[in-house]
Amino acid sequence: MKGILLFALLLLAVCAISLGINAVLPSPDGALFAIAILLSAAFTAASLCIELGDGRINDMRDVMKVVETGQSLRLTLAAYGLGCSLAAAITVLVYRGLLGA
């Protein structure tokens, strides 16, 4: 259960990062990326709660195993959506930083 709490803290860190992205990128880019990240983080958290309630996962290793094997399509899609949203936002930040815009 300690691993699940760590995962929840990571989701909170992701939410803080999305607010930082919103502050750094100009409107409407920052708001769009922040919304995409927050929605996918919320969907990941909800999927994690559903999987916890069903008893499919009990530890952080179980979360990774479920995502890697695709046993829970809901959690897998949420995790990949969160990763893609973060990767896209970081790519835009690096691109804007390299161009000096």
C-alpha positions, 0 to 999 in steps of 0.5 A: 500500500506504501507504493500506491501512496507514492503513486498518488504523490507522483500524480500530485507532482504531475498536477503541480507540473501541469500548473507550472507548464500553464504558467510558462507557456503563453495562452492558449498553449499553456492552458491546453497542455495543462488541461490535457495533463490534468484530465489524464491524471484524473482519469489515471487516478480514477482508474487506479481507484477502480482497480484498487476497489476490484482488488486487482492491484495491491502494490506499485509492482501490480500497477506496473504489471497491469499497465505493461501487460494490458490487463486493465485497458482503462488503466493502460490507456490512462497511463499512456495518455498521461505520458503522451501529454507530459511528453508533448508539453515538455517537447514544446517547452524545449522547442520554445527554449531552443528558439528563444521565444 
